[in-house]
Amino acid sequence: DWIDEHIDQPLNIDVVAKKSGYSKWYLQRMFRTVMNQTLGDYIRQRRLLLAAEALRTT
């Protein structure tokens, strides 16, 4: 949820790891295990979906 709320801001593994309190290596490993994609891929996918939605509604 935090990632989606801040998707319009610069996000990367370092920022999210610092916010979550986990090491970036642990966070990346757990994120991939749970979400079946890397954190970077998730952020890109969410941004592309939001951009596509914005294009459809303008």
Backbone as CSV, one residue per row, in Angstrom:
resi,resn,N_x,N_y,N_z,CA_x,CA_y,CA_z,C_x,C_y,C_z
1,ASP,0.811,-1.187,0.000,0.000,0.000,0.000,0.864,1.265,0.000
2,TRP,1.936,1.265,0.790,2.803,2.442,0.854,3.400,2.733,-0.513
3,ILE,3.797,1.704,-1.225,4.376,1.902,-2.559,3.344,2.550,-3.471
4,ASP,2.128,2.040,-3.473,1.084,2.603,-4.331,0.748,4.042,-3.947
5,GLU,0.805,4.360,-2.668,0.523,5.727,-2.224,1.627,6.709,-2.618
6,HIS,2.829,6.205,-2.855,3.971,7.057,-3.183,4.518,6.777,-4.583
7,ILE,3.703,6.187,-5.437,4.148,5.770,-6.764,4.575,6.958,-7.628
8,ASP,4.082,8.148,-7.315,4.434,9.337,-8.092,5.753,9.960,-7.635
9,GLN,6.388,9.367,-6.648,7.664,9.860,-6.141,8.790,8.934,-6.595
10,PRO,10.028,9.408,-6.533,11.148,8.527,-6.890,11.200,7.329,-5.931
11,LEU,11.060,6.140,-6.470,11.087,4.924,-5.663,12.108,3.957,-6.233
12,ASN,12.857,3.347,-5.366,13.750,2.260,-5.737,13.926,1.369,-4.512
13,ILE,14.694,0.327,-4.662,14.852,-0.640,-3.579,15.421,0.008,-2.326
14,ASP,16.332,0.972,-2.480,16.928,1.623,-1.308,15.886,2.409,-0.518
15,VAL,15.042,3.158,-1.217,14.010,3.971,-0.566,13.008,3.080,0.163
16,VAL,12.536,2.054,-0.512,11.530,1.172,0.085,12.127,0.377,1.251
17,ALA,13.363,-0.072,1.103,14.016,-0.813,2.189,14.173,0.065,3.422
18,LYS,14.594,1.304,3.217,14.757,2.214,4.354,13.419,2.443,5.056
19,LYS,12.365,2.645,4.279,11.036,2.875,4.850,10.533,1.638,5.602
20,SER,10.811,0.461,5.056,10.304,-0.773,5.658,11.132,-1.239,6.852
21,GLY,12.387,-0.797,6.917,13.252,-1.236,8.002,13.980,-2.537,7.719
22,TYR,13.825,-3.080,6.515,14.521,-4.303,6.122,15.728,-3.957,5.266
23,SER,16.683,-4.874,5.199,17.799,-4.670,4.283,17.274,-4.792,2.860
24,LYS,17.948,-4.132,1.929,17.452,-4.180,0.553,17.533,-5.589,-0.022
25,TRP,18.501,-6.380,0.412,18.620,-7.742,-0.095,17.479,-8.617,0.421
26,TYR,17.164,-8.492,1.700,16.061,-9.261,2.271,14.733,-8.833,1.652
27,LEU,14.524,-7.526,1.542,13.280,-7.015,0.967,13.097,-7.516,-0.458
28,GLN,14.149,-7.434,-1.265,14.048,-7.874,-2.660,13.722,-9.362,-2.728
29,ARG,14.385,-10.154,-1.910,14.150,-11.600,-1.913,12.719,-11.920,-1.483
30,MET,12.247,-11.283,-0.418,10.894,-11.546,0.065,9.836,-11.008,-0.899
31,PHE,10.081,-9.834,-1.472,9.123,-9.266,-2.415,8.959,-10.198,-3.611
32,ARG,10.073,-10.689,-4.127,10.006,-11.584,-5.282,9.299,-12.894,-4.929
33,THR,9.534,-13.398,-3.739,8.887,-14.637,-3.308,7.373,-14.459,-3.213
34,VAL,6.944,-13.359,-2.620,5.517,-13.122,-2.397,4.808,-12.655,-3.665
35,MET,5.418,-11.722,-4.396,4.756,-11.093,-5.543,5.107,-11.742,-6.879
36,ASN,6.094,-12.617,-6.887,6.534,-13.301,-8.099,7.066,-12.332,-9.159
37,GLN,7.618,-11.214,-8.720,8.286,-10.254,-9.591,9.174,-9.376,-8.721
38,THR,10.137,-8.723,-9.340,11.013,-7.862,-8.557,10.277,-6.584,-8.173
39,LEU,10.802,-5.917,-7.178,10.221,-4.647,-6.751,10.270,-3.630,-7.883
40,GLY,11.395,-3.571,-8.582,11.518,-2.645,-9.709,10.493,-2.921,-10.793
41,ASP,10.273,-4.189,-11.102,9.261,-4.552,-12.100,7.864,-4.150,-11.630
42,TYR,7.585,-4.347,-10.355,6.278,-3.971,-9.810,6.056,-2.469,-9.931
43,ILE,7.055,-1.679,-9.563,6.938,-0.222,-9.635,6.726,0.223,-11.079
44,ARG,7.501,-0.328,-12.007,7.329,0.020,-13.430,5.940,-0.353,-13.929
45,GLN,5.470,-1.544,-13.572,4.150,-1.998,-14.007,3.052,-1.082,-13.475
46,ARG,3.122,-0.727,-12.205,2.111,0.166,-11.616,2.125,1.532,-12.288
47,ARG,3.313,2.070,-12.552,3.411,3.379,-13.200,2.868,3.328,-14.622
48,LEU,3.158,2.263,-15.338,2.629,2.125,-16.696,1.109,2.002,-16.687
49,LEU,0.562,1.249,-15.757,-0.891,1.119,-15.666,-1.547,2.457,-15.342
50,LEU,-0.955,3.209,-14.428,-1.502,4.522,-14.086,-1.400,5.488,-15.259
51,ALA,-0.298,5.436,-15.998,-0.133,6.300,-17.171,-1.143,5.934,-18.251
52,ALA,-1.356,4.649,-18.472,-2.334,4.207,-19.466,-3.735,4.661,-19.072
53,GLU,-4.060,4.562,-17.804,-5.370,5.009,-17.324,-5.527,6.515,-17.516
54,ALA,-4.476,7.261,-17.235,-4.525,8.716,-17.422,-4.737,9.064,-18.895
55,LEU,-4.104,8.330,-19.792,-4.292,8.575,-21.224,-5.722,8.254,-21.660
56,ARG,-6.283,7.201,-21.100,-7.652,6.817,-21.466,-8.677,7.836,-20.990
57,THR,-8.401,8.495,-19.889,-9.397,9.396,-19.307,-9.187,10.857,-19.672
58,THR,-8.223,11.145,-20.527,-8.008,12.547,-20.931,-8.482,12.773,-22.344
